[in-house]
Amino acid sequence: MKFCQHCGKENEESMTFCQNCGEKIKPTSVQTEVSPIATPTGNTIKNWANIVFGLIVALGPIIIIAGIALAENTDGISFLVGLVSGAITIALGFVSRAFVYGYGIIVSYCERRENE
């Protein structure tokens, strides 16, 4: 049921105008409390960015070493593929960290603005 903000009369949910006074019924806003776990903080985002960055950058040298190991058994192409793939992986680690860390900074800034 909706209540008219003007006269207080109870109206049906489907009504847009009050049955008693004819005023337009404004939709009531229901605020739900957001759990702090549901919305990650800026610091949490920045910490995850550092963890993911570490994992990606550690994966780059592993790919390069795998390329070197395969090159000893086959041809030089495996070495080049391993080297290029490892370099691309490391570069993507830096780029992804920059984006995620930047997002964390923005979230931290918004949190500070909300608390002012």
A tleap script that builds the chain and sets N, CA, C and O, in Angstrom:
source leaprc.protein.ff14SB
mol = sequence {
  NMET LYS PHE CYS GLN HIE CYS GLY LYS GLU
  ASN GLU GLU SER MET THR PHE CYS GLN ASN
  CYS GLY GLU LYS ILE LYS PRO THR SER VAL
  GLN THR GLU VAL SER PRO ILE ALA THR PRO
  THR GLY ASN THR ILE LYS ASN TRP ALA ASN
  ILE VAL PHE GLY LEU ILE VAL ALA LEU GLY
  PRO ILE ILE ILE ILE ALA GLY ILE ALA LEU
  ALA GLU ASN THR ASP GLY ILE SER PHE LEU
  VAL GLY LEU VAL SER GLY ALA ILE THR ILE
  ALA LEU GLY PHE VAL SER ARG ALA PHE VAL
  TYR GLY TYR GLY ILE ILE VAL SER TYR CYS
  GLU ARG ARG GLU ASN CGLU
}
set mol.1.N position { 0.829 -1.188 0.000 }
set mol.1.CA position { 0.000 0.000 0.000 }
set mol.1.C position { 0.874 1.252 0.000 }
set mol.1.O position { 1.941 1.282 0.612 }
set mol.2.N position { 0.407 2.269 -0.688 }
set mol.2.CA position { 1.096 3.552 -0.733 }
set mol.2.C position { 0.336 4.549 0.136 }
set mol.2.O position { -0.890 4.493 0.232 }
set mol.3.N position { 1.069 5.455 0.762 }
set mol.3.CA position { 0.458 6.520 1.540 }
set mol.3.C position { 0.703 7.840 0.847 }
set mol.3.O position { 1.808 8.097 0.369 }
set mol.4.N position { -0.306 8.671 0.789 }
set mol.4.CA position { -0.195 9.997 0.194 }
set mol.4.C position { 0.664 10.877 1.114 }
set mol.4.O position { 0.428 10.940 2.321 }
set mol.5.N position { 1.647 11.544 0.538 }
set mol.5.CA position { 2.496 12.429 1.340 }
set mol.5.C position { 1.766 13.730 1.707 }
set mol.5.O position { 2.182 14.445 2.618 }
set mol.6.N position { 0.688 14.024 0.996 }
set mol.6.CA position { -0.046 15.267 1.239 }
set mol.6.C position { -1.089 15.107 2.353 }
set mol.6.O position { -1.121 15.902 3.292 }
set mol.7.N position { -1.947 14.069 2.245 }
set mol.7.CA position { -3.028 13.917 3.226 }
set mol.7.C position { -2.866 12.697 4.134 }
set mol.7.O position { -3.541 12.593 5.158 }
set mol.8.N position { -1.971 11.769 3.763 }
set mol.8.CA position { -1.742 10.593 4.594 }
set mol.8.C position { -2.684 9.437 4.323 }
set mol.8.O position { -2.593 8.412 4.998 }
set mol.9.N position { -3.582 9.564 3.363 }
set mol.9.CA position { -4.546 8.512 3.039 }
set mol.9.C position { -3.843 7.312 2.409 }
set mol.9.O position { -2.932 7.474 1.597 }
set mol.10.N position { -4.273 6.105 2.788 }
set mol.10.CA position { -3.713 4.887 2.232 }
set mol.10.C position { -4.336 4.621 0.865 }
set mol.10.O position { -5.555 4.688 0.708 }
set mol.11.N position { -3.494 4.321 -0.123 }
set mol.11.CA position { -3.931 4.066 -1.499 }
set mol.11.C position { -3.354 2.737 -1.973 }
set mol.11.O position { -2.406 2.216 -1.386 }
set mol.12.N position { -3.932 2.199 -3.033 }
set mol.12.CA position { -3.420 0.961 -3.612 }
set mol.12.C position { -2.078 1.214 -4.301 }
set mol.12.O position { -1.773 2.340 -4.693 }
set mol.13.N position { -1.277 0.142 -4.443 }
set mol.13.CA position { 0.053 0.249 -5.050 }
set mol.13.C position { -0.007 0.792 -6.469 }
set mol.13.O position { 0.876 1.544 -6.880 }
set mol.14.N position { -1.032 0.424 -7.218 }
set mol.14.CA position { -1.117 0.802 -8.626 }
set mol.14.C position { -1.539 2.256 -8.833 }
set mol.14.O position { -1.464 2.756 -9.956 }
set mol.15.N position { -1.974 2.939 -7.794 }
set mol.15.CA position { -2.476 4.310 -7.920 }
set mol.15.C position { -1.327 5.310 -8.078 }
set mol.15.O position { -0.308 5.220 -7.392 }
set mol.16.N position { -1.513 6.268 -9.000 }
set mol.16.CA position { -0.539 7.351 -9.148 }
set mol.16.C position { -1.044 8.631 -8.507 }
set mol.16.O position { -0.256 9.521 -8.189 }
set mol.17.N position { -2.349 8.728 -8.316 }
set mol.17.CA position { -2.930 9.912 -7.665 }
set mol.17.C position { -3.746 9.451 -6.456 }
set mol.17.O position { -4.358 8.383 -6.474 }
set mol.18.N position { -3.745 10.261 -5.428 }
set mol.18.CA position { -4.444 9.938 -4.186 }
set mol.18.C position { -5.953 9.890 -4.422 }
set mol.18.O position { -6.514 10.764 -5.082 }
set mol.19.N position { -6.602 8.860 -3.876 }
set mol.19.CA position { -8.060 8.725 -3.999 }
set mol.19.C position { -8.777 9.761 -3.153 }
set mol.19.O position { -9.931 10.088 -3.432 }
set mol.20.N position { -8.115 10.290 -2.118 }
set mol.20.CA position { -8.751 11.230 -1.204 }
set mol.20.C position { -8.601 12.680 -1.669 }
set mol.20.O position { -9.595 13.398 -1.781 }
set mol.21.N position { -7.368 13.116 -1.940 }
set mol.21.CA position { -7.145 14.527 -2.247 }
set mol.21.C position { -6.748 14.780 -3.696 }
set mol.21.O position { -6.761 15.933 -4.128 }
set mol.22.N position { -6.400 13.758 -4.459 }
set mol.22.CA position { -6.070 13.936 -5.869 }
set mol.22.C position { -4.610 14.310 -6.138 }
set mol.22.O position { -4.216 14.464 -7.294 }
set mol.23.N position { -3.810 14.457 -5.085 }
set mol.23.CA position { -2.391 14.784 -5.272 }
set mol.23.C position { -1.659 13.591 -5.869 }
set mol.23.O position { -2.045 12.439 -5.668 }
set mol.24.N position { -0.591 13.890 -6.608 }
set mol.24.CA position { 0.225 12.821 -7.182 }
set mol.24.C position { 0.981 12.128 -6.045 }
set mol.24.O position { 1.575 12.775 -5.183 }
set mol.25.N position { 0.940 10.801 -6.069 }
set mol.25.CA position { 1.629 10.026 -5.045 }
set mol.25.C position { 3.064 9.796 -5.506 }
set mol.25.O position { 3.305 9.217 -6.566 }
set mol.26.N position { 3.993 10.249 -4.708 }
set mol.26.CA position { 5.404 10.071 -5.030 }
set mol.26.C position { 5.821 8.682 -4.586 }
set mol.26.O position { 5.436 8.217 -3.514 }
set mol.27.N position { 6.623 8.017 -5.432 }
set mol.27.CA position { 7.079 6.679 -5.024 }
set mol.27.C position { 7.987 6.780 -3.804 }
set mol.27.O position { 8.856 7.648 -3.720 }
set mol.28.N position { 7.763 5.883 -2.878 }
set mol.28.CA position { 8.596 5.896 -1.675 }
set mol.28.C position { 9.899 5.205 -1.987 }
set mol.28.O position { 9.918 4.141 -2.606 }
set mol.29.N position { 10.985 5.807 -1.560 }
set mol.29.CA position { 12.291 5.201 -1.798 }
set mol.29.C position { 12.655 4.339 -0.599 }
set mol.29.O position { 12.654 4.783 0.549 }
set mol.30.N position { 12.958 3.117 -0.910 }
set mol.30.CA position { 13.355 2.191 0.132 }
set mol.30.C position { 14.868 2.054 0.063 }
set mol.30.O position { 15.416 1.613 -0.947 }
set mol.31.N position { 15.533 2.432 1.137 }
set mol.31.CA position { 16.975 2.313 1.168 }
set mol.31.C position { 17.351 1.027 1.871 }
set mol.31.O position { 16.905 0.747 2.983 }
set mol.32.N position { 18.165 0.267 1.208 }
set mol.32.CA position { 18.658 -0.951 1.817 }
set mol.32.C position { 20.092 -0.723 2.252 }
set mol.32.O position { 20.864 -0.032 1.588 }
set mol.33.N position { 20.417 -1.304 3.351 }
set mol.33.CA position { 21.761 -1.154 3.875 }
set mol.33.C position { 22.689 -2.097 3.130 }
set mol.33.O position { 22.399 -3.287 3.003 }
set mol.34.N position { 23.806 -1.570 2.636 }
set mol.34.CA position { 24.749 -2.358 1.883 }
set mol.34.C position { 25.788 -2.925 2.831 }
set mol.34.O position { 26.364 -2.213 3.654 }
set mol.35.N position { 26.009 -4.199 2.700 }
set mol.35.CA position { 27.009 -4.857 3.530 }
set mol.35.C position { 28.393 -4.396 3.108 }
set mol.35.O position { 28.652 -4.236 1.915 }
set mol.36.N position { 29.291 -4.180 4.072 }
set mol.36.CA position { 30.633 -3.758 3.692 }
set mol.36.C position { 31.374 -4.815 2.885 }
set mol.36.O position { 32.320 -4.492 2.168 }
set mol.37.N position { 30.959 -6.063 2.992 }
set mol.37.CA position { 31.597 -7.130 2.231 }
set mol.37.C position { 31.171 -7.054 0.772 }
set mol.37.O position { 31.949 -7.414 -0.112 }
set mol.38.N position { 29.949 -6.590 0.499 }
set mol.38.CA position { 29.446 -6.542 -0.862 }
set mol.38.C position { 30.183 -5.514 -1.708 }
set mol.38.O position { 30.337 -5.717 -2.912 }
set mol.39.N position { 30.635 -4.431 -1.120 }
set mol.39.CA position { 31.333 -3.384 -1.848 }
set mol.39.C position { 32.787 -3.350 -1.399 }
set mol.39.O position { 33.075 -2.968 -0.265 }
set mol.40.N position { 33.703 -3.743 -2.273 }
set mol.40.CA position { 35.098 -3.730 -1.854 }
set mol.40.C position { 35.606 -2.312 -1.686 }
set mol.40.O position { 35.211 -1.408 -2.424 }
set mol.41.N position { 36.474 -2.124 -0.723 }
set mol.41.CA position { 37.044 -0.806 -0.493 }
set mol.41.C position { 38.196 -0.583 -1.461 }
set mol.41.O position { 38.686 -1.514 -2.100 }
set mol.42.N position { 38.611 0.666 -1.553 }
set mol.42.CA position { 39.721 1.002 -2.437 }
set mol.42.C position { 40.989 0.272 -2.065 }
set mol.42.O position { 41.725 -0.178 -2.942 }
set mol.43.N position { 41.261 0.146 -0.760 }
set mol.43.CA position { 42.471 -0.554 -0.332 }
set mol.43.C position { 42.416 -2.032 -0.681 }
set mol.43.O position { 43.435 -2.613 -1.056 }
set mol.44.N position { 41.237 -2.655 -0.564 }
set mol.44.CA position { 41.092 -4.061 -0.941 }
set mol.44.C position { 41.376 -4.246 -2.422 }
set mol.44.O position { 42.061 -5.190 -2.815 }
set mol.45.N position { 40.854 -3.353 -3.236 }
set mol.45.CA position { 41.072 -3.437 -4.679 }
set mol.45.C position { 42.556 -3.288 -4.996 }
set mol.45.O position { 43.096 -4.023 -5.822 }
set mol.46.N position { 43.214 -2.329 -4.335 }
set mol.46.CA position { 44.646 -2.131 -4.587 }
set mol.46.C position { 45.456 -3.337 -4.131 }
set mol.46.O position { 46.430 -3.698 -4.792 }
set mol.47.N position { 45.082 -3.971 -3.019 }
set mol.47.CA position { 45.792 -5.165 -2.568 }
set mol.47.C position { 45.641 -6.308 -3.564 }
set mol.47.O position { 46.612 -7.003 -3.862 }
set mol.48.N position { 44.432 -6.506 -4.079 }
set mol.48.CA position { 44.222 -7.550 -5.081 }
set mol.48.C position { 44.996 -7.241 -6.352 }
set mol.48.O position { 45.505 -8.152 -7.005 }
set mol.49.N position { 45.091 -5.969 -6.706 }
set mol.49.CA position { 45.869 -5.592 -7.895 }
set mol.49.C position { 47.317 -6.004 -7.722 }
set mol.49.O position { 47.936 -6.496 -8.666 }
set mol.50.N position { 47.869 -5.813 -6.531 }
set mol.50.CA position { 49.253 -6.201 -6.277 }
set mol.50.C position { 49.439 -7.710 -6.325 }
set mol.50.O position { 50.449 -8.189 -6.841 }
set mol.51.N position { 48.481 -8.470 -5.797 }
set mol.51.CA position { 48.581 -9.930 -5.809 }
set mol.51.C position { 48.523 -10.459 -7.236 }
set mol.51.O position { 49.344 -11.286 -7.632 }
set mol.52.N position { 47.547 -9.979 -8.008 }
set mol.52.CA position { 47.406 -10.428 -9.395 }
set mol.52.C position { 48.641 -10.034 -10.202 }
set mol.52.O position { 49.126 -10.809 -11.026 }
set mol.53.N position { 49.141 -8.834 -9.962 }
set mol.53.CA position { 50.337 -8.367 -10.650 }
set mol.53.C position { 51.517 -9.300 -10.363 }
set mol.53.O position { 52.247 -9.676 -11.280 }
set mol.54.N position { 51.702 -9.670 -9.108 }
set mol.54.CA position { 52.793 -10.563 -8.742 }
set mol.54.C position { 52.685 -11.914 -9.436 }
set mol.54.O position { 53.681 -12.469 -9.900 }
set mol.55.N position { 51.451 -12.439 -9.503 }
set mol.55.CA position { 51.249 -13.731 -10.162 }
set mol.55.C position { 51.524 -13.655 -11.661 }
set mol.55.O position { 52.159 -14.547 -12.224 }
set mol.56.N position { 51.052 -12.604 -12.297 }
set mol.56.CA position { 51.250 -12.468 -13.741 }
set mol.56.C position { 52.721 -12.264 -14.069 }
set mol.56.O position { 53.239 -12.867 -15.009 }
set mol.57.N position { 53.398 -11.416 -13.299 }
set mol.57.CA position { 54.807 -11.153 -13.564 }
set mol.57.C position { 55.646 -12.396 -13.277 }
set mol.57.O position { 56.662 -12.612 -13.938 }
set mol.58.N position { 55.247 -13.213 -12.312 }
set mol.58.CA position { 55.961 -14.461 -12.049 }
set mol.58.C position { 55.733 -15.467 -13.179 }
set mol.58.O position { 56.591 -16.311 -13.437 }
set mol.59.N position { 54.602 -15.385 -13.844 }
set mol.59.CA position { 54.294 -16.297 -14.931 }
set mol.59.C position { 55.134 -16.003 -16.174 }
set mol.59.O position { 55.460 -16.921 -16.927 }
set mol.60.N position { 55.482 -14.753 -16.394 }
set mol.60.CA position { 56.279 -14.367 -17.567 }
set mol.60.C position { 57.598 -15.106 -17.656 }
set mol.60.O position { 57.863 -15.738 -18.679 }
set mol.61.N position { 58.449 -15.056 -16.619 }
set mol.61.CA position { 59.719 -15.787 -16.688 }
set mol.61.C position { 59.546 -17.302 -16.840 }
set mol.61.O position { 60.376 -17.965 -17.462 }
set mol.62.N position { 58.461 -17.847 -16.268 }
set mol.62.CA position { 58.201 -19.287 -16.415 }
set mol.62.C position { 57.954 -19.614 -17.885 }
set mol.62.O position { 58.436 -20.630 -18.387 }
set mol.63.N position { 57.207 -18.757 -18.571 }
set mol.63.CA position { 56.948 -18.967 -19.998 }
set mol.63.C position { 58.250 -18.845 -20.789 }
set mol.63.O position { 58.492 -19.627 -21.709 }
set mol.64.N position { 59.086 -17.873 -20.438 }
set mol.64.CA position { 60.368 -17.708 -21.132 }
set mol.64.C position { 61.249 -18.942 -20.920 }
set mol.64.O position { 61.845 -19.443 -21.874 }
set mol.65.N position { 61.337 -19.435 -19.688 }
set mol.65.CA position { 62.152 -20.623 -19.399 }
set mol.65.C position { 61.605 -21.838 -20.147 }
set mol.65.O position { 62.377 -22.656 -20.648 }
set mol.66.N position { 60.290 -21.960 -20.226 }
set mol.66.CA position { 59.698 -23.076 -20.973 }
set mol.66.C position { 60.081 -22.984 -22.447 }
set mol.66.O position { 60.361 -24.002 -23.080 }
set mol.67.N position { 60.095 -21.776 -22.993 }
set mol.67.CA position { 60.507 -21.593 -24.389 }
set mol.67.C position { 61.948 -21.985 -24.605 }
set mol.67.O position { 62.275 -22.599 -25.621 }
set mol.68.N position { 62.836 -21.637 -23.654 }
set mol.68.CA position { 64.251 -22.009 -23.756 }
set mol.68.C position { 64.392 -23.528 -23.672 }
set mol.68.O position { 65.154 -24.123 -24.435 }
set mol.69.N position { 63.666 -24.153 -22.752 }
set mol.69.CA position { 63.755 -25.612 -22.605 }
set mol.69.C position { 63.265 -26.322 -23.853 }
set mol.69.O position { 63.853 -27.323 -24.263 }
set mol.70.N position { 62.198 -25.823 -24.465 }
set mol.70.CA position { 61.691 -26.443 -25.689 }
set mol.70.C position { 62.628 -26.205 -26.862 }
set mol.70.O position { 62.725 -27.044 -27.758 }
set mol.71.N position { 63.324 -25.058 -26.867 }
set mol.71.CA position { 64.222 -24.745 -27.980 }
set mol.71.C position { 65.402 -25.703 -28.011 }
set mol.71.O position { 65.918 -26.001 -29.088 }
set mol.72.N position { 65.844 -26.193 -26.856 }
set mol.72.CA position { 66.966 -27.133 -26.825 }
set mol.72.C position { 66.586 -28.457 -27.476 }
set mol.72.O position { 67.435 -29.138 -28.050 }
set mol.73.N position { 65.307 -28.820 -27.386 }
set mol.73.CA position { 64.866 -30.104 -27.926 }
set mol.73.C position { 64.370 -30.008 -29.363 }
set mol.73.O position { 64.379 -31.002 -30.089 }
set mol.74.N position { 63.940 -28.822 -29.780 }
set mol.74.CA position { 63.372 -28.695 -31.135 }
set mol.74.C position { 64.136 -27.629 -31.922 }
set mol.74.O position { 65.317 -27.807 -32.221 }
set mol.75.N position { 63.484 -26.552 -32.249 }
set mol.75.CA position { 64.114 -25.511 -33.055 }
set mol.75.C position { 64.125 -24.175 -32.333 }
set mol.75.O position { 63.658 -24.071 -31.199 }
set mol.76.N position { 64.654 -23.161 -32.984 }
set mol.76.CA position { 64.751 -21.827 -32.393 }
set mol.76.C position { 63.422 -21.097 -32.324 }
set mol.76.O position { 63.308 -20.110 -31.597 }
set mol.77.N position { 62.426 -21.546 -33.048 }
set mol.77.CA position { 61.110 -20.898 -33.043 }
set mol.77.C position { 60.498 -20.970 -31.651 }
set mol.77.O position { 59.894 -20.000 -31.193 }
set mol.78.N position { 60.643 -22.099 -30.975 }
set mol.78.CA position { 60.077 -22.249 -29.633 }
set mol.78.C position { 60.676 -21.222 -28.678 }
set mol.78.O position { 59.982 -20.684 -27.815 }
set mol.79.N position { 61.964 -20.958 -28.840 }
set mol.79.CA position { 62.624 -19.960 -27.998 }
set mol.79.C position { 62.016 -18.582 -28.232 }
set mol.79.O position { 61.711 -17.860 -27.283 }
set mol.80.N position { 61.842 -18.226 -29.498 }
set mol.80.CA position { 61.261 -16.914 -29.815 }
set mol.80.C position { 59.819 -16.813 -29.332 }
set mol.80.O position { 59.415 -15.785 -28.788 }
set mol.81.N position { 59.050 -17.865 -29.527 }
set mol.81.CA position { 57.654 -17.858 -29.064 }
set mol.81.C position { 57.613 -17.723 -27.550 }
set mol.81.O position { 56.810 -16.956 -27.020 }
set mol.82.N position { 58.473 -18.462 -26.842 }
set mol.82.CA position { 58.533 -18.360 -25.381 }
set mol.82.C position { 58.960 -16.986 -24.926 }
set mol.82.O position { 58.392 -16.434 -23.984 }
set mol.83.N position { 59.968 -16.424 -25.597 }
set mol.83.CA position { 60.457 -15.093 -25.231 }
set mol.83.C position { 59.394 -14.024 -25.445 }
set mol.83.O position { 59.149 -13.196 -24.568 }
set mol.84.N position { 58.767 -14.048 -26.612 }
set mol.84.CA position { 57.733 -13.046 -26.924 }
set mol.84.C position { 56.511 -13.230 -26.025 }
set mol.84.O position { 55.964 -12.252 -25.517 }
set mol.85.N position { 56.080 -14.477 -25.825 }
set mol.85.CA position { 54.920 -14.729 -24.958 }
set mol.85.C position { 55.188 -14.283 -23.528 }
set mol.85.O position { 54.318 -13.686 -22.894 }
set mol.86.N position { 56.376 -14.563 -23.015 }
set mol.86.CA position { 56.736 -14.135 -21.663 }
set mol.86.C position { 56.774 -12.625 -21.538 }
set mol.86.O position { 56.290 -12.060 -20.557 }
set mol.87.N position { 57.357 -11.971 -22.549 }
set mol.87.CA position { 57.425 -10.504 -22.521 }
set mol.87.C position { 56.024 -9.897 -22.570 }
set mol.87.O position { 55.738 -8.936 -21.856 }
set mol.88.N position { 55.157 -10.453 -23.407 }
set mol.88.CA position { 53.774 -9.951 -23.490 }
set mol.88.C position { 53.053 -10.169 -22.166 }
set mol.88.O position { 52.313 -9.295 -21.713 }
set mol.89.N position { 53.259 -11.323 -21.541 }
set mol.89.CA position { 52.625 -11.617 -20.250 }
set mol.89.C position { 53.063 -10.619 -19.185 }
set mol.89.O position { 52.240 -10.111 -18.423 }
set mol.90.N position { 54.361 -10.343 -19.138 }
set mol.90.CA position { 54.869 -9.374 -18.158 }
set mol.90.C position { 54.300 -7.984 -18.434 }
set mol.90.O position { 53.896 -7.285 -17.505 }
set mol.91.N position { 54.265 -7.579 -19.708 }
set mol.91.CA position { 53.718 -6.264 -20.059 }
set mol.91.C position { 52.240 -6.172 -19.681 }
set mol.91.O position { 51.796 -5.153 -19.151 }
set mol.92.N position { 51.478 -7.235 -19.951 }
set mol.92.CA position { 50.057 -7.232 -19.566 }
set mol.92.C position { 49.894 -7.161 -18.053 }
set mol.92.O position { 48.932 -6.573 -17.558 }
set mol.93.N position { 50.826 -7.756 -17.319 }
set mol.93.CA position { 50.791 -7.644 -15.854 }
set mol.93.C position { 50.900 -6.197 -15.409 }
set mol.93.O position { 50.158 -5.758 -14.530 }
set mol.94.N position { 51.824 -5.452 -16.012 }
set mol.94.CA position { 51.982 -4.041 -15.657 }
set mol.94.C position { 50.755 -3.223 -16.040 }
set mol.94.O position { 50.299 -2.372 -15.276 }
set mol.95.N position { 50.226 -3.492 -17.235 }
set mol.95.CA position { 49.059 -2.731 -17.705 }
set mol.95.C position { 47.835 -3.028 -16.840 }
set mol.95.O position { 47.118 -2.109 -16.443 }
set mol.96.N position { 47.591 -4.317 -16.544 }
set mol.96.CA position { 46.416 -4.655 -15.735 }
set mol.96.C position { 46.547 -4.087 -14.328 }
set mol.96.O position { 45.562 -3.624 -13.753 }
set mol.97.N position { 47.755 -4.116 -13.767 }
set mol.97.CA position { 47.956 -3.551 -12.432 }
set mol.97.C position { 47.661 -2.058 -12.446 }
set mol.97.O position { 47.040 -1.534 -11.521 }
set mol.98.N position { 48.106 -1.378 -13.488 }
set mol.98.CA position { 47.859 0.064 -13.570 }
set mol.98.C position { 46.368 0.365 -13.586 }
set mol.98.O position { 45.905 1.269 -12.891 }
set mol.99.N position { 45.615 -0.396 -14.381 }
set mol.99.CA position { 44.172 -0.149 -14.455 }
set mol.99.C position { 43.468 -0.481 -13.142 }
set mol.99.O position { 42.670 0.315 -12.647 }
set mol.100.N position { 43.759 -1.652 -12.577 }
set mol.100.CA position { 43.076 -2.065 -11.348 }
set mol.100.C position { 43.500 -1.178 -10.180 }
set mol.100.O position { 42.664 -0.795 -9.362 }
set mol.101.N position { 44.781 -0.851 -10.094 }
set mol.101.CA position { 45.263 0.006 -9.013 }
set mol.101.C position { 44.642 1.399 -9.140 }
set mol.101.O position { 44.262 2.011 -8.142 }
set mol.102.N position { 44.544 1.888 -10.371 }
set mol.102.CA position { 43.892 3.186 -10.604 }
set mol.102.C position { 42.439 3.163 -10.182 }
set mol.102.O position { 41.940 4.127 -9.602 }
set mol.103.N position { 41.745 2.049 -10.476 }
set mol.103.CA position { 40.357 1.908 -10.044 }
set mol.103.C position { 40.276 1.940 -8.523 }
set mol.103.O position { 39.368 2.556 -7.965 }
set mol.104.N position { 41.216 1.284 -7.848 }
set mol.104.CA position { 41.251 1.304 -6.383 }
set mol.104.C position { 41.444 2.704 -5.838 }
set mol.104.O position { 40.851 3.067 -4.822 }
set mol.105.N position { 42.271 3.490 -6.507 }
set mol.105.CA position { 42.489 4.880 -6.088 }
set mol.105.C position { 41.199 5.681 -6.237 }
set mol.105.O position { 40.856 6.488 -5.373 }
set mol.106.N position { 40.491 5.453 -7.337 }
set mol.106.CA position { 39.226 6.166 -7.560 }
set mol.106.C position { 38.207 5.780 -6.489 }
set mol.106.O position { 37.512 6.645 -5.956 }
set mol.107.N position { 38.113 4.496 -6.171 }
set mol.107.CA position { 37.172 4.041 -5.143 }
set mol.107.C position { 37.539 4.653 -3.791 }
set mol.107.O position { 36.659 5.090 -3.049 }
set mol.108.N position { 38.840 4.685 -3.467 }
set mol.108.CA position { 39.275 5.293 -2.199 }
set mol.108.C position { 38.884 6.763 -2.142 }
set mol.108.O position { 38.436 7.251 -1.104 }
set mol.109.N position { 39.054 7.469 -3.260 }
set mol.109.CA position { 38.690 8.884 -3.317 }
set mol.109.C position { 37.188 9.060 -3.088 }
set mol.109.O position { 36.772 9.951 -2.348 }
set mol.110.N position { 36.374 8.207 -3.725 }
set mol.110.CA position { 34.916 8.296 -3.568 }
set mol.110.C position { 34.507 7.990 -2.128 }
set mol.110.O position { 33.587 8.610 -1.596 }
set mol.111.N position { 35.194 7.030 -1.497 }
set mol.111.CA position { 34.886 6.709 -0.099 }
set mol.111.C position { 35.183 7.903 0.805 }
set mol.111.O position { 34.414 8.200 1.719 }
set mol.112.N position { 36.289 8.580 0.551 }
set mol.112.CA position { 36.619 9.755 1.373 }
set mol.112.C position { 35.597 10.865 1.167 }
set mol.112.O position { 35.225 11.548 2.121 }
set mol.113.N position { 35.137 11.054 -0.081 }
set mol.113.CA position { 34.145 12.087 -0.374 }
set mol.113.C position { 32.810 11.788 0.325 }
set mol.113.O position { 32.131 12.703 0.790 }
set mol.114.N position { 32.437 10.496 0.395 }
set mol.114.CA position { 31.186 10.112 1.063 }
set mol.114.C position { 31.248 10.389 2.553 }
set mol.114.O position { 30.243 10.758 3.160 }
set mol.115.N position { 32.422 10.215 3.146 }
set mol.115.CA position { 32.573 10.363 4.595 }
set mol.115.C position { 32.737 11.814 5.026 }
set mol.115.O position { 32.745 12.097 6.224 }
set mol.116.N position { 32.868 12.734 4.087 }
set mol.116.CA position { 33.024 14.145 4.456 }
set mol.116.C position { 31.709 14.768 4.849 }
set mol.116.O position { 31.663 15.951 5.188 }
savepdb mol mol.pdb
quit
